[in-house]
Amino acid sequence: MELMKPNPAIYRAALTLAAVAPHEAVMIDDRAQNTEAARRVGMHAIRYENAAQLREELAALGVE
């Protein structure tokens, strides 16, 4: 079975492979449907619009 975004199973599989809890992960994508799916499994998600916006949102999460 091939998993593709925005299937929530792909986010859960990524979390398992990375051995992190959903609240410890940040998913970045330019498509709203993909970021919303990541949020539904408990991940932080940022919809990419531009580099400045991405830096600002990552900084708000404590990522430098």
TAKATA-V911195 format. One line per field, one symbol per residue. burial: 1 if it has 9 or more other ideal C-beta (glycine too) atoms within 8 Angstrom, else 0. A space follows every 10 residues. Layout:
burial = ???
This chain:
burial = 0000110101 1111100000 0100111010 1001111110 1011111100 0011001110 0000
